[in-house]
Each structure stands twice: as C-alpha cells, then as structure tokens.
Amino acid sequence: MSLKGLILLYFWLLLFEGALRKWVVPSLATPLLVVRDPILILIYVKAFQTRMRIPNHIISIIVLFSISSLGAAILFGHRNLPVALYGIRANFFHVPLIFIMGYHLKEKDLNHIFRLFLYTIPFMTILMLLQYYSPENAWVNRGVGGTGTAGFAGAGGRMRPPGLFSFTNGLIFYYTLATAVIFIAIFKKKLIPKWLLIINVVCILIAIPTSISRTLLLSISIILLFTALMSALANHGIKLFFKIFIPLGLALLIVTKIPIFAEALETFMVRWTNSTTNRGGLEQAILMRFFGTTFGKLFEDYPLFGYGVGSGTNVGLRILQLPPSQLFNTEDEVSRVLGELGYIIGISFLLFRLSLTFALFRMIDKKNIQSYILFSACFMWILIGQWKQPTALGFTIFTTGMLLASINIYRKQNIVQQEHSFLPSAQTQGRSYP
C-alpha cells in the first residue's frame, strides 16, 4: 500500500476503532486500543523509504523527551517499563505523522479526505439519534468489550451518545472537525453537491443539542468566531456573511421545525442550566472549565520528576492496579502531564506544544481561510487536549497534519504564482516546517 493509502487507512481506523471494540470484535477491545500503531509504523517506514526527512529539531526533541521521561519513570517513578512505553506512545510516538502529512499530502489528497469525511456526517448523526432515543441496554449503546453502555450521564433522563466511538468525547472531536470541514466546503464550491452541504449543516445543528455536550457547543462557537474574525481581517467579511451566516440561519429555521431538535434542545438546556448554576453562573463555569481546572494545575504540588510517564493514562493505571485518583487528578491534560513527567520535563513538554501551536499560527497567510478554519478546530487540542485517550490523540494528530499540509500547499501555490521563492520548495526536505 502507498504512503497516502496508509494515511487514509489511519483515518478510517480513527473513525471505526470504537465500533470494532464495541460491536465487531469486542473480545479484542484492549489490543484494539493501539490498532492504528502498526499502520503508523508502516507510514514511518514508507516515509523513510521515500527519503522524506522530518525536521531534525523535531526528531531531536521527541527523542530527548522519550529518553528523559523513560529514565525519570524508571529511576524516580513507578518503575514499570510497559506503563512507561505506553506513556511514551501517547505523548510522543504519533507526533511525526503531523510532518509526514504536511509534506506528502497535496490539494487533491486533502479534498479527497474532506469529501469522504463529509459523506460520513449524515450516517453518524442518524446513529447518534438512535443512541439518544434507545435505552442503555440497546445494542447501539453497548460499551467497549460488548458489556455495559458507552453512553455517559446527560440530563433529562437521556444519555450522552458516543456515536461510533468508544466514549462520548470521540463524538465531540468528530463534530468539531466536521464543522470545520463543512465551513471549508462552503468556501470550496465544487467540493460536494449543495444538497449534501445543506444536509450536513442540518446534521451539525441537530448534533449540538443531541450530544448534550457543552464542550461541543463551545468548540463550534470558537470555529465560527475565529473564521469570522480572520475572514474580516482578510477582507472577506461580506463574502463570509453570504456564504456561511445566511445558510446557517436558513438551516436553523429548518431544524427548529423538527420535533427531535426541540426535545434535544430542551434536554441540552437542562444540562447547561444545571452545570452553570452549580458553578456560579455562565462566566464562572466557562472560566473555571478552561482556566481554573486547567492552568490552575500548574500551581499544584507534583514530584520534581513526576510519578512516571504513562501513570496518568487509563491503561497505565490498570497495569499499576491503582484507581484514577490515587496519584493525581487525570481529568485534564495539564494535570496529567505534570503528574506523569514532573515540573522540569512536564513544563518543557507543555511549552513544546505551545510553541508548535504558535508556529503553525504564524505560518498561516492571512488570506488562507482554509488553514485558519482547520487551526480553529485543533489549536485547543494541541495545547491542552487529552492525548492520553487514543481517539483524542488521533484527531489531534490527523487534523494538525491536514492543517500543516494546507499551509504548505498554499505557500507553494503562491510561490508559483509570484514566480519567486520566498520560502523553501517541496524538494527542500522539511525546512518549511515549524
């Protein structure tokens, strides 16, 4: 299989990994956690064979983090090699794929992935509605390993549906990326038929309340606001209004007439009201969610070299036979990173993710709306996304890879159009990457 074929297989496994673990081969639920890793190894082998070099400083940083975190875990932490290796896999192993995708994917490849993704949205929405209206013991709500339920507590007697994924957070990542791709399709007129675009917009509006997820609403709001801001700065304000806001308004009028939407919206508002009331109002809830519970962890007490890489993952805790709260709070990424790696390595790793985010942002041309849309979908995932969870890690890496490919495609097109090279060409192995 070709390198691009393997990247596409990585994408499909990302979407169907949960379905395999819940419905198809539940007896293999645990090994299927890393079902994409063999594909990733083949991608690295193919990239090496094509003499594609990932930027040397990126490889050096990943190797340095891997060795130092492994050493800290064995010398000062849990001293469990399998747990440490799994933690290295979660933190560092998938990162080079970002640069391989950025180097190899062309515009037709991105359009192909966008098109395939857009065709999955109606089916995912139908499945989510089936889960939403089915009892917990229905087969569509079956949990990982074929037991229990994959749903999560919601509101109004309804469970939060997981879609194809093993847990509800997969649906959040999916529909966040789906929103970004729909916005891209609005700007790219020939990407999909208009009827499918309208259906997809309606699906997104139905998915927001049906997911019973505040995070999804906030993620989609960020994409909408970010796209509007950058379009205005690039003098696309009027075009944006007609291309995005008018279709969204019309789609909203359509879905408000659907009884399913009205009931789901009522359930969503119950959960929203309960969560904001318990946290002292809307402003307090948002501030605490994104600042208090995340950046406040920087000031907690952790061992200098941490409890050991991998000890904050569910797999690591299971191997160590410890409950999630035994060592430290693993509900947010900053806490996990600092708890696993300690202050020296942990803060360095968080700064690496911060610098990668800013480097990508600085590379985007102000007229490159597609890249801004993709950036708005994934920058929070790069910064504080929970990489310990395989689905979250997969969506972060794959979306960031598409973002970098979009940036490089736009740059190369401008180089050709302007007939002078202000940036390295594609033949300059990896130098145009952050």
C-alpha positions as CSV (number, residue, x, y, z in Angstrom):
1,M,0.0,0.0,0.0
2,S,1.2,3.5,-0.8
3,L,2.0,6.1,1.9
4,K,-1.1,8.1,1.1
5,G,-3.1,4.9,1.3
6,L,-1.8,4.2,4.7
7,I,-2.6,7.7,5.9
8,L,-6.2,7.2,4.6
9,L,-6.3,3.8,6.5
10,Y,-5.2,5.6,9.7
11,F,-8.1,8.0,9.1
12,W,-10.7,5.1,8.7
13,L,-9.4,3.3,11.8
14,L,-9.7,6.5,13.7
15,L,-13.4,6.7,12.8
16,F,-14.2,3.0,13.3
17,E,-11.9,2.0,16.1
18,G,-14.7,2.3,18.7
19,A,-17.1,0.3,16.5
20,L,-14.6,-2.5,16.3
21,R,-14.1,-2.5,20.1
22,K,-17.9,-2.4,20.9
23,W,-19.6,-4.4,18.2
24,V,-17.4,-6.2,15.7
25,V,-14.6,-7.9,17.8
26,P,-15.4,-6.9,21.4
27,S,-13.1,-9.7,22.7
28,L,-10.2,-7.8,21.3
29,A,-11.2,-4.4,22.8
30,T,-7.9,-4.0,24.7
31,P,-5.4,-4.6,21.9
32,L,-7.6,-2.6,19.5
33,L,-6.7,0.5,21.6
34,V,-3.5,0.6,19.6
35,V,-4.9,-0.6,16.3
36,R,-3.5,2.4,14.5
37,D,0.0,2.0,15.8
38,P,1.1,-0.8,13.3
39,I,-0.2,1.5,10.5
40,L,1.7,4.3,11.9
41,I,4.9,2.3,11.9
42,L,4.3,1.4,8.2
43,I,3.8,5.1,7.5
44,Y,7.2,5.9,9.1
45,V,8.9,3.1,7.1
46,K,7.4,4.3,3.8
47,A,8.4,7.9,4.6
48,F,11.9,6.8,5.3
49,Q,12.0,4.9,2.0
50,T,10.9,8.0,0.1
51,R,13.8,9.8,1.9
52,M,11.4,12.2,3.4
53,R,13.2,13.7,6.4
54,I,11.2,15.1,9.3
55,P,12.8,18.3,10.6
56,N,15.8,17.4,12.6
57,H,14.9,19.5,15.6
58,I,11.5,17.9,15.9
59,I,13.1,14.4,15.9
60,S,15.7,15.5,18.4
61,I,13.0,17.0,20.7
62,I,10.9,13.8,20.5
63,V,13.9,11.5,21.2
64,L,15.0,13.7,24.1
65,F,11.5,13.8,25.7
66,S,11.2,10.0,25.2
67,I,14.5,9.1,26.8
68,S,14.3,11.6,29.7
69,S,10.7,10.6,30.5
70,L,11.6,6.9,30.4
71,G,14.6,7.5,32.6
72,A,12.6,9.5,35.1
73,A,9.9,6.8,35.3
74,I,12.3,4.0,35.9
75,L,14.6,5.9,38.3
76,F,12.2,8.0,40.2
77,G,8.6,7.0,39.3
78,H,6.6,3.8,39.0
79,R,9.5,1.7,37.6
80,N,7.2,-0.2,35.3
81,L,8.5,-0.5,31.7
82,P,5.2,-1.4,29.9
83,V,3.5,1.6,31.5
84,A,6.4,3.9,30.6
85,L,6.4,2.7,27.0
86,Y,2.6,3.2,26.7
87,G,3.0,6.7,28.1
88,I,5.7,7.5,25.5
89,R,3.4,6.2,22.8
90,A,0.7,8.6,24.0
91,N,2.9,11.6,24.3
92,F,5.4,11.4,21.5
93,F,5.1,8.5,19.1
94,H,2.3,9.9,16.9
95,V,3.8,13.5,16.6
96,P,6.0,12.9,13.5
97,L,2.8,12.0,11.5
98,I,1.9,15.7,11.5
99,F,5.0,16.5,9.5
100,I,4.7,13.5,7.2
101,M,1.2,14.5,6.3
102,G,2.2,18.1,5.9
103,Y,5.0,17.1,3.4
104,H,3.2,14.5,1.4
105,L,-0.5,15.5,1.1
106,K,-1.4,17.6,-1.9
107,E,-4.5,19.6,-2.5
108,K,-6.3,16.8,-4.3
109,D,-5.5,14.5,-1.3
110,L,-6.9,17.0,1.2
111,N,-10.0,17.4,-0.9
112,H,-10.4,13.7,-1.1
113,I,-10.3,13.4,2.7
114,F,-12.7,16.3,3.2
115,R,-15.1,14.7,0.7
116,L,-15.0,11.3,2.4
117,F,-15.5,12.9,5.8
118,L,-18.5,14.9,4.7
119,Y,-20.2,11.8,3.4
120,T,-20.0,10.2,6.9
121,I,-21.7,13.0,8.7
122,P,-25.4,12.1,8.0
123,F,-24.8,8.5,8.9
124,M,-23.0,9.5,12.2
125,T,-26.0,11.7,13.0
126,I,-28.5,9.0,12.4
127,L,-26.5,6.6,14.7
128,M,-26.3,9.3,17.4
129,L,-30.1,9.9,17.3
130,L,-30.7,6.1,17.5
131,Q,-28.4,6.0,20.6
132,Y,-30.1,9.1,22.1
133,Y,-33.6,7.6,21.9
134,S,-32.6,4.0,22.7
135,P,-32.3,2.5,26.2
136,E,-28.9,2.0,27.8
137,N,-29.0,-1.8,27.2
138,A,-29.7,-1.4,23.5
139,W,-27.1,-2.8,21.1
140,V,-26.3,0.7,19.7
141,N,-25.4,1.8,23.3
142,R,-23.2,-1.3,24.0
143,G,-20.0,-0.5,25.8
144,V,-16.4,-1.4,25.0
145,G,-15.9,-5.2,25.1
146,G,-19.6,-5.8,24.4
147,T,-20.6,-5.1,28.0
148,G,-22.3,-2.1,29.8
149,T,-23.0,1.1,28.0
150,A,-20.8,3.5,26.1
151,G,-23.1,6.4,26.9
152,F,-22.4,8.9,29.6
153,A,-24.7,10.8,32.1
154,G,-26.5,13.6,30.4
155,A,-29.7,15.3,31.5
156,G,-33.5,14.9,31.5
157,G,-33.2,11.1,31.6
158,R,-31.1,11.0,28.4
159,M,-27.6,9.6,28.0
160,R,-24.9,11.4,26.0
161,P,-24.4,9.3,22.9
162,P,-20.9,8.1,21.8
163,G,-21.6,7.5,18.1
164,L,-19.1,5.1,16.5
165,F,-16.6,5.9,19.2
166,S,-15.9,4.0,22.5
167,F,-16.6,7.1,24.6
168,T,-18.6,10.3,24.2
169,N,-15.5,12.5,23.8
170,G,-15.0,11.0,20.3
171,L,-18.2,12.5,19.1
172,I,-17.0,15.9,20.3
173,F,-13.8,15.7,18.3
174,Y,-15.7,14.3,15.3
175,Y,-18.3,17.0,15.1
176,T,-15.8,19.8,15.8
177,L,-13.8,18.6,12.8
178,A,-17.0,18.1,10.8
179,T,-17.9,21.7,11.4
180,A,-14.5,22.9,10.2
181,V,-14.8,20.7,7.0
182,I,-18.3,22.0,6.3
183,F,-17.1,25.6,6.5
184,I,-14.3,24.7,4.1
185,A,-16.8,23.1,1.8
186,I,-18.8,26.3,1.8
187,F,-15.8,28.2,0.5
188,K,-14.9,25.4,-1.9
189,K,-17.9,25.4,-4.2
190,K,-17.1,22.2,-6.1
191,L,-16.1,20.0,-3.1
192,I,-19.6,18.4,-2.6
193,P,-23.1,18.9,-4.0
194,K,-25.1,21.7,-2.5
195,W,-27.8,19.3,-1.3
196,L,-25.3,17.3,0.7
197,L,-23.9,20.5,2.2
198,I,-27.3,21.6,3.4
199,I,-27.9,18.1,4.9
200,N,-24.6,18.3,6.7
201,V,-25.3,21.8,8.1
202,V,-28.7,20.5,9.4
203,C,-26.9,17.5,10.9
204,I,-24.5,19.7,12.8
205,L,-27.3,21.8,14.2
206,I,-29.1,18.6,15.4
207,A,-25.9,17.2,16.8
208,I,-25.2,20.1,19.1
209,P,-28.2,19.6,21.4
210,T,-28.4,15.8,20.9
211,S,-24.8,15.4,22.1
212,I,-25.8,17.1,25.4
213,S,-22.2,18.5,25.3
214,R,-21.3,22.0,26.4
215,T,-17.7,21.4,25.1
216,L,-19.0,20.7,21.6
217,L,-21.1,23.9,21.6
218,L,-18.0,25.9,22.8
219,S,-15.8,24.2,20.2
220,I,-18.1,25.0,17.3
221,S,-18.5,28.6,18.6
222,I,-14.7,29.0,18.6
223,I,-14.6,27.9,14.9
224,L,-17.4,30.2,13.9
225,L,-15.9,33.3,15.7
226,F,-12.4,32.5,14.6
227,T,-13.4,32.1,11.0
228,A,-15.5,35.3,11.1
229,L,-12.6,37.3,12.7
230,M,-9.9,36.0,10.2
231,S,-12.2,36.5,7.2
232,A,-12.8,40.1,8.3
233,L,-9.1,40.7,8.6
234,A,-8.6,39.2,5.1
235,N,-11.4,41.5,3.7
236,H,-13.8,38.5,3.2
237,G,-16.4,39.8,5.7
238,I,-19.3,40.3,3.2
239,K,-18.4,37.1,1.4
240,L,-18.4,35.2,4.7
241,F,-21.8,36.6,5.6
242,F,-23.4,35.4,2.5
243,K,-21.5,32.1,2.4
244,I,-21.8,31.0,6.0
245,F,-24.2,33.0,8.2
246,I,-27.1,33.1,5.8
247,P,-27.0,29.3,5.1
248,L,-26.6,28.7,8.9
249,G,-29.6,30.9,9.6
250,L,-31.8,29.1,7.0
251,A,-30.7,25.7,8.3
252,L,-31.5,26.8,11.8
253,L,-35.0,27.8,10.7
254,I,-35.4,24.3,9.2
255,V,-34.2,22.3,12.3
256,T,-36.4,24.3,14.7
257,K,-39.4,22.8,12.9
258,I,-38.2,19.3,13.6
259,P,-39.6,17.8,16.9
260,I,-36.4,15.8,17.5
261,F,-34.4,19.1,17.7
262,A,-36.9,20.8,20.0
263,E,-36.8,17.9,22.5
264,A,-33.0,17.6,22.3
265,L,-32.6,21.3,22.8
266,E,-34.7,21.2,25.9
267,T,-32.5,18.4,27.4
268,F,-29.4,20.3,26.4
269,M,-30.6,23.5,28.2
270,V,-31.4,21.5,31.3
271,R,-27.8,20.2,31.5
272,W,-26.4,23.7,30.6
273,T,-28.5,25.3,33.3
274,N,-27.6,22.7,36.0
275,S,-23.9,22.9,35.2
276,T,-23.7,26.7,35.2
277,T,-25.9,27.1,38.3
278,N,-23.7,24.7,40.2
279,R,-20.6,26.7,39.3
280,G,-21.9,30.2,40.0
281,G,-23.2,31.2,36.6
282,L,-22.1,31.1,32.9
283,E,-19.0,33.2,33.3
284,Q,-17.8,31.2,36.3
285,A,-18.5,27.9,34.6
286,I,-16.5,28.8,31.4
287,L,-13.7,30.4,33.3
288,M,-13.3,27.5,35.7
289,R,-13.6,25.0,32.9
290,F,-10.8,26.5,30.7
291,F,-8.7,28.3,33.2
292,G,-9.3,27.2,36.8
293,T,-9.3,23.5,36.2
294,T,-6.6,23.6,33.6
295,F,-4.0,26.3,34.3
296,G,-4.7,26.2,38.0
297,K,-3.0,22.8,38.0
298,L,0.4,24.5,37.3
299,F,0.5,25.5,40.9
300,E,-0.3,22.2,42.5
301,D,2.3,20.0,44.2
302,Y,3.9,17.4,42.0
303,P,7.2,15.4,42.4
304,L,10.1,17.0,40.6
305,F,10.4,14.1,38.2
306,G,6.7,13.1,38.4
307,Y,5.1,9.7,39.1
308,G,6.3,8.3,35.8
309,V,5.2,8.6,32.2
310,G,2.0,6.6,31.5
311,S,0.8,6.7,35.1
312,G,-1.9,9.2,34.1
313,T,-3.4,7.0,31.4
314,N,-6.2,4.5,31.9
315,V,-4.0,1.7,30.6
316,G,-1.2,2.7,32.9
317,L,-3.4,2.9,36.0
318,R,-4.9,-0.5,35.1
319,I,-1.5,-2.1,34.9
320,L,-0.4,-0.4,38.1
321,Q,-3.7,-1.5,39.7
322,L,-4.4,2.0,41.0
323,P,-7.7,4.0,41.0
324,P,-7.6,7.2,38.8
325,S,-7.4,9.5,41.9
326,Q,-4.7,7.5,43.7
327,L,-1.7,9.5,42.3
328,F,-3.2,12.8,40.9
329,N,-6.2,14.2,39.1
330,T,-6.1,12.9,35.5
331,E,-9.2,14.7,34.2
332,D,-7.3,17.5,32.5
333,E,-4.2,17.4,30.4
334,V,-2.0,19.8,32.3
335,S,-2.5,17.8,35.5
336,R,-1.7,14.6,33.6
337,V,1.5,15.9,32.0
338,L,2.8,17.4,35.2
339,G,1.8,14.4,37.3
340,E,3.5,12.0,34.9
341,L,6.6,14.0,34.0
342,G,7.1,16.4,36.9
343,Y,7.8,20.1,36.6
344,I,11.1,20.0,34.6
345,I,10.1,17.6,31.8
346,G,6.4,18.3,32.1
347,I,6.6,22.1,31.7
348,S,9.1,21.6,28.9
349,F,6.6,19.3,27.1
350,L,3.7,21.8,27.6
351,L,6.0,24.6,26.2
352,F,6.7,22.4,23.2
353,R,3.0,22.0,22.5
354,L,2.6,25.8,23.0
355,S,5.4,26.6,20.6
356,L,4.1,24.2,18.0
357,T,0.7,25.9,18.2
358,F,2.1,29.4,17.7
359,A,4.5,28.2,15.0
360,L,1.5,26.9,13.0
361,F,-0.5,30.0,13.5
362,R,2.4,32.3,12.4
363,M,2.8,30.2,9.2
364,I,-0.7,30.8,8.0
365,D,-1.2,33.5,5.4
366,K,-4.0,35.9,6.3
367,K,-5.8,35.0,3.0
368,N,-5.6,31.3,3.6
369,I,-9.1,30.8,5.1
370,Q,-8.9,27.0,4.9
371,S,-5.9,26.8,7.1
372,Y,-7.5,29.3,9.6
373,I,-10.6,27.1,9.8
374,L,-8.5,23.9,10.5
375,F,-6.4,25.8,13.0
376,S,-9.5,27.0,14.9
377,A,-10.6,23.3,15.1
378,C,-7.4,21.9,16.6
379,F,-5.4,24.5,18.4
380,M,-7.0,23.8,21.7
381,W,-6.4,20.0,21.1
382,I,-2.7,20.7,20.6
383,L,-2.5,22.9,23.7
384,I,-4.5,21.1,26.3
385,G,-6.2,18.2,24.5
386,Q,-6.1,14.9,26.4
387,W,-3.6,12.9,24.4
388,K,-3.8,10.0,26.9
389,Q,-7.1,9.0,25.2
390,P,-6.4,7.3,21.8
391,T,-9.3,8.9,19.9
392,A,-8.4,12.4,21.2
393,L,-4.8,11.8,20.2
394,G,-5.7,10.6,16.8
395,F,-8.0,13.5,15.9
396,T,-5.4,16.0,17.2
397,I,-2.6,14.5,15.1
398,F,-4.6,13.9,11.9
399,T,-6.2,17.4,12.0
400,T,-2.9,19.1,12.7
401,G,-1.4,17.1,9.8
402,M,-4.1,18.4,7.5
403,L,-3.5,21.9,8.7
404,L,0.2,21.8,8.0
405,A,-0.5,20.3,4.6
406,S,-2.9,23.1,3.9
407,I,-0.3,25.7,4.9
408,N,2.4,24.2,2.7
409,I,0.0,23.8,-0.3
410,Y,-1.0,27.5,-0.1
411,R,2.6,28.5,0.2
412,K,3.7,26.5,-2.8
413,Q,0.8,27.9,-4.9
414,N,1.9,31.4,-4.0
415,I,5.5,30.7,-4.9
416,V,4.4,29.6,-8.4
417,Q,2.1,32.5,-8.9
418,Q,4.6,35.1,-7.8
419,E,7.4,33.5,-9.8
420,H,9.9,33.8,-7.0
421,S,10.8,31.7,-4.0
422,F,10.5,33.4,-0.7
423,L,10.2,30.0,1.1
424,P,11.9,26.7,0.6
425,S,10.4,24.4,-2.1
426,A,8.9,21.0,-1.6
427,Q,12.3,19.5,-2.6
428,T,13.9,21.2,0.5
429,Q,13.4,18.3,2.9
430,G,11.2,19.5,5.7
431,R,12.7,23.0,6.1
432,S,9.4,24.8,5.7
433,Y,8.0,23.1,8.8
434,P,8.0,24.7,12.3
